[in-house]
Amino acid sequence: MKCTEFLKELTDYLDGKISDNLRIELDEHLHWCHECHVVMNTTQKTIEIYRDNKLYELPEDLRNRLHQAIMNKCRDSKSGKKSTH
């Protein structure tokens, strides 16, 4: 299985809406593919956080840096520049 095939099935994999045979194939891919494992794990954690519906307070410094990075990215994308941050 290739990574692109895994990613096409990721949502159904996380929702448990796949056949047992496909689950085995996807599990085998995850066993040796670190990149897909990271994507799957990150996606799963994001879904869990979203489902918990809890607000997480960020430290003010981190919140400000994140806001500035997002604003720089938006500004750079409008001007066609690539951000160096």
N, C-alpha and C positions, 0 to 999 in steps of 0.2 A: 504494500500500500504506500502511496506517495502522500506527502504532507498535504497537498491540495485536496486529495480525496478525503483525508482525515478531517480537514477543516470544513468541507462541505457537510460532513455528518456530525459536526461538533454539537450543534444545538440538540439534535435528536439524541445523541449520545448522553448529554447532560440531563435531558428530560426522561431518559430511559425508554425512548420510543423507537428502539431498533431491535432487530432480531438477535437471538442469542449468537448466531454465527457471525454476524457483523460486529457485535460487541467483542467477541473473542479476537477478531481481526484488528479492531481498533485498540484493544488492550495490548496486543502484541506490538503494534506500532508505537504506542506510548511507552512501552518497556524500553525500547532502544532509541527513540527520538526525543532528545532533551527539549528541543525547541517546541514541539507540539505539546509536550508535557507542561511546559511553562505556560503556553497559551491556554491550555485546558484548565490548569490550576488557577490562573489569573482570572479567567472568565468565570469559573465556578465561584471563586471568592467574591467577585464583583456582584454576581447574581445574589449571593447570600447576603451581602451588605445591603443591597437594594431591597431585598425582600424583608430584611429586618426593619427597614424604614426608620432607622435611628439616625439622628444627626450627630456627626462627629466634629467636635471643636478642634480646629487646627491652631497651633501656636501662632500668634500674630505675625511673627517674622516669616514663618513658612507660608502663611496665607498671603502676605504681601509679595513674597518672591514668586509664588505660584500665579498670582494675579498679574504681576509684571511680565512673567514669561508668556502668559496667554495673550496679553495685550501686544507684546513684541511680535509674537507669531502671527497674530491677526494683521498687524501693521505691515509686517514683512510680506505676508501673502498678498496683500492689496497692492504693494509696490513691486512685487515680483522678486524681492530679495530673499536670500536664504539666511536664516538666523544662525549666528555662530555660537549661540548659547545652548 
